[in-house]
């Protein structure tokens, strides 16, 4: 995997996580349809999801689909880090074990 492909992969997974993060922030104050329409976090989250999807399509040019889909699980690592640092969520040992399994799986896929 080239450095450029690796950067696209990391960017794609980070965009997916940021999309989820901003949609989570948007959901905290949804009281009416008006707050939904004027909530900037919804648009930012949607933008990140769209950017991640575009990067996914670009990545398919360089890596076979049977690798891109499992490598997309890196998104869960970013999500865990964003939840811990930005949302103050707790990380238990089972979550850490899950992340370790993802890292080991990604390692074996890339060698």
N, C-alpha and C positions, 0 to 999 in steps of 0.2 A: 504494500500500500504506500503510495507516494505521500509526501508531506502535504501536498495540495488536497489530495483526497481525504487525508486525516483531518485537515482543517475544515473541510466541508462537512465531514461527519460530525465533528464536535460542534460546529455552528448549527447544524440541523437539529441535533439533540438538545442543545441549549435553547434554541428558539421554541421547541416544543414545550420545554419546562417553563420558560418565561411566559408562554401563552397560557398555560395552566395557572401559573402564579397570578397573573393579572386578572384572569377570570375569577379566581378565588377571591381576590380583593374586591372585584366588582360585585360579587354575590353578597358581601357583608352588609350592603345598604340598599338592597332592592326592595322598595316599598310599594312602588307603583310602576305603571308602564312609562310614565314620564321620567322617573329616575333611571329606568333601564335605558331609555333612548339617549339621555344626556350624560350617562356614565362613561367617562373617557377610558376607564380601565377595560371595559368591554371591547372597545375599538383597538386598544393597544394589544390586548390578548389575542383578538382575532387577527391582527396584523402579524404578530409573532407566529401564530399557527400557520397562516398563509405562507410566510417566509420559510418556515420549516418544511412545508409541503413542497415548495419550489426547490429548496435545497435537496430534498429527498429525490425529486425527479432528476436533478443535475447529478446527484451521486449515483443514480442507476446507470448513468453513462459510463462510469468508471469501475463499478463493483457489481457483481452479479446479485440479482434479487435475493437469492438464498443466503447471502451474507448481509445485505442491507437491512432486511427485516429483523434478524436477531441483533444486529449492532444498534438498532434503534432503541434497544433496552437501556442504552447508556442514559437515555432521557430520565430513567428512574433514579439514577445517581444524582443528576442535577436537581431533580425534584426534591429528593431527600435533603440536599444541602440548602436549597432555597427555603424549604419548610422550616428547617432548623434555624438558619440565620435570620431570615426575614419575617417568618411567622411565629417564631418561638415555640415550635412544636418539639416534642420530646422524641428522641431516637432510642429505642430499646435494643436489646441484644438480638432479637429476631430480625429486626429491620437491618441491623448491621450484618447479620449472617446472610440475609437476602442480597444485600449489596455485594458482599464478598462472592457469593455465587455468580452474580452478574459479571463481576470483574474477571473471575476465573473463566467463565464461559466465553466472554469477549476475547480474552487472551488466547484460548484454544482455537477460536474461530479465525483469528488473524495470523496464526503461525502456519 
